[in-house]
């Protein structure tokens, strides 16, 4: 049976419509996992927890587990632990290292580190002569308070760093760190010797 030109055009559009509907249906039925997204609950990931918890160590946990669940699995936090810098509702990532730090001392109290700080002062006694960051900070695991020890990093940028790594995964290098709003090349150069990834 020979089709006319007009019938061929109609048939072509009908086949196209059926094909488009089939693709739409399949895209609704099958869910594709986006790289960097949280693992699905049926997968297993390996994470590490350290610091002020009762049972620090390396754990195999179901994908999709949250930070607060890992802390519970590690026996809970120790008295004096500071959880304010952690997003307890954030999903864990494979290979993640979580550090539960101690609470900072209350304002107006003296600590045993006072004598150490005094001995570190230069003869001039000027605070500006002190090294800003004598030790390095791992930006993938540091709490809000630990990030604030970096020169030029305050509450706002420290929280942006934490939010970025929770939403996008761990930082791999300085280029990733520059993606945080408020971290420019000059600020990165200023703190580069004091951060690790």
N, C-alpha and C positions, 0 to 999 in steps of 0.2 A: 504494500500500500504506500503510495507516494504522498508525502506531506507537503502542503503548500508552505510558502515562505512564512506566512503569518502563523500557521500552526507550529512550525519549528521554533519561532520566537517564543510563543506561549509555552511550549514544552520546555524550552531552555529555562525560562523563568520559574516554572513549576519545580523542575529538578533543583535549581539553585535554592529555592525556598525550602525544599525538603532537606537539602544538605545543610543549610544554615540552621534550621531547627534542630537537626541531629547534633551538630557541634554545640549548640547552646545547651541541649539536654545533657550531653556528656560532661560539659564543663560544670554543670550543677551537681551531677552525681559524684564525680571523682574530685577529691580535694588533693591538690598538689602541695607538698611541703616546700616552703620557701627557704632557701639557704639562710642560716643565721637565726631562724625562728626557734621558739622553744621546742625541745624534744617532745614527742608524743608520749603519753603515759605508758605505752607498751614497750618503750625502749629503756635501756639502762644506761646511766651515766656515772662517772666517777668524779667525786668532789672531795675537797679537803677543808677541814675546819680546824682553826687554831685559836689560841688565846684563852679568854675567860669562859671556858665551858668545862663541864665535868669530865667528858671523855673526848678530848681532841684526837683527830686522826683522819684517815682516808676512808671514805664510805662509798659503797655502790648503792645507788638509789634509783628509783623509777624516774624517768623523764617527766618533767612538769612539776617536780617537787618544789616547794617554796622554801625561802630562807628560814622562816620560823620553824618549819617542819624538820629541817636539818639540825637546827639548834636543839629541838626537842630530842631528836635521835641521838645527839651527842650528850644527852643527860641534862640538858638545860644549862642556862647561864649561871656563872658563879656570882656570889654576892659582890657587888661593886662593879659588875660589868656594865658597859655603856652601849646600849642598843640604839641610841638615838641617831647614830650615823649610818645605820643599816636600813634598807627597805625590806622589812620582814615579809612583805607580800610578793617580792620579786621572784620569778622562776629561776632555778639554778641552771647553769650552763655546764656542759661536759668539760672537765679539766679546771673548773673554777676553784680558787683558794679563798676561803672566807676567814677573816680575822675579827674576832670579837675582842675589842679593846677594853681597857679599864676606864672607869669614869674619871674625868679630870677633877683635880681637887677643887673644892669650893673656894670662892673668892674670899680673900682675907685670911686664909689659912696658910701656915708655913709648911713646907715639905722638906724631907731629908735631902733633897737635891739642891737646897739653897746654897750650902757650902761649896758644892761642885760648881754652881753657876758663878759664885763670887770669885772662885779661884780662876775661872776662865776669863774674867774681865781683864782687859789690857791695862797696863800701868796708868794710862790716861784716864781710865774709868768711864770712857765714852761708850755708850751702848752701841753706837753705830759701827764701832770697830769689831763687834762680834761677828763671827760667821753666821749668816742667816739660817743655813740649814746644814748642820754638821753631819747628818746622816741622810741616806737616801730613802725615798718613799716610793713604794710600789703603787702606781696609780690604778692598777686593776683590783687591788684588795684594800686599799687604805680607807679608813673611815672618814667622816666629815672632818673631825678634829685633826686627824693626821694630815689630811690634804691642806688644811689651813696653816700648817707649819711651813708650807712652801711660800717663798717670797712672792707677794702680790696676789695670793689666792685667799679670798675672803669667803664668807658664808655662801654668797650667791654662786660664785664660780665653782666652789667645791661641790655644791649641790648639783650644778649642771654636769660636772664630771661624773658623779655617781649616777645621775639620771641617764646620761649618754651610754655608759657602759651597761646599764640594765636593759636599755632598749635596743642597743646595737651590738652587744657583745664586748669582749675584752679588747683593750687597746693593744696593738701589735708594735707600733713604732710612733715616732714623733709626728708623722703625717696624719695618723689617726687622731692624735691628741689635738692637732690644729683644728679638727672638725668641731670641737667644743666651742660654743659661742662665748667669746671673751678671752680665748687663748689665741694670741697672734704670734707671729715669728719672733718678735722681740721678747715677749714674755716666755716663750718656749726656750729661747737661748739663755735667758736669765736663770731658769730652773733646770735646764737639761742635765747638769752634772749632779742634780739632787733627786732625780726621778729614775725609776726603773719600770719596765713593762712586763 
